[in-house]
């Protein structure tokens, strides 16, 4: 299953450390408010796609599941 991570902060990193160990999960994309931050996260964890906006990632037709790691106010 291809997963997208919405947010690239502390919680996203904790969750992703577990996700990368799961055989049935493909860490596919990450989105952050800054493309540079998303790219840094993607490089660190091996995501093939990084987006500089949440809307862009949510438009990716290959993502099957989105894990939201942003604070509820975002």
C-alpha positions as CSV (number, residue, x, y, z in Angstrom):
1,X,0.0,0.0,0.0
2,X,1.4,3.4,-1.0
3,X,1.2,5.8,1.9
4,X,1.5,9.6,2.0
5,X,2.6,11.5,5.1
6,X,1.0,14.9,5.6
7,X,3.5,16.9,7.7
8,X,7.2,16.4,8.2
9,X,7.7,17.2,11.8
10,X,8.5,15.2,15.0
11,X,5.4,13.0,14.9
12,X,5.9,12.2,11.2
13,X,9.4,11.1,11.9
14,X,8.3,8.8,14.8
15,X,5.5,7.2,12.7
16,X,7.8,6.8,9.6
17,X,10.4,5.0,11.6
18,X,7.8,2.3,12.1
19,X,6.3,2.4,8.6
20,X,9.6,1.8,6.8
21,X,9.8,-1.5,8.7
22,X,6.4,-2.8,7.4
23,X,6.6,-5.0,4.3
24,X,3.1,-4.1,3.2
25,X,3.7,-0.4,3.3
26,X,5.5,1.7,0.6
27,X,6.4,5.1,1.9
28,X,5.5,7.0,-1.2
29,X,5.2,10.7,-0.6
30,X,5.5,13.4,2.0
31,X,4.1,16.9,2.1
32,X,5.1,19.9,4.2
33,X,4.5,23.6,4.1
34,X,8.0,24.0,2.6
35,X,9.2,21.9,-0.3
36,X,12.8,22.0,1.1
37,X,11.5,20.5,4.4
38,X,9.6,17.8,2.5
39,X,12.6,17.0,0.3
40,X,14.8,16.7,3.4
41,X,12.3,14.3,5.0
42,X,11.9,12.3,1.8
43,X,15.7,11.9,1.5
44,X,16.1,10.9,5.1
45,X,13.4,8.1,4.9
46,X,13.6,7.1,1.2
47,X,10.3,8.5,0.0
48,X,10.3,8.9,-3.9
49,X,8.0,12.0,-3.8
50,X,8.0,15.2,-1.9
51,X,5.5,18.0,-2.1
52,X,5.6,21.6,-0.9
53,X,1.9,21.7,-0.2
54,X,-0.6,19.4,1.3
55,X,-3.0,19.9,-1.7
56,X,-0.4,18.7,-4.2
57,X,0.2,15.5,-2.3
58,X,-3.5,14.8,-1.9
59,X,-3.8,15.1,-5.7
60,X,-1.3,12.3,-6.2
61,X,-3.5,9.4,-7.7
62,X,-1.0,6.7,-6.6
63,X,-1.4,7.4,-2.9
64,X,-3.7,4.8,-1.3
65,X,-3.6,6.0,2.4
66,X,-2.7,9.3,4.0
67,X,-1.4,9.6,7.5
68,X,-2.0,13.1,8.9
69,X,0.7,14.1,11.4
70,X,0.0,17.8,11.5
71,X,-1.5,19.5,14.6
72,X,-5.3,19.6,14.6
73,X,-5.1,23.4,14.0
74,X,-3.5,22.8,10.5
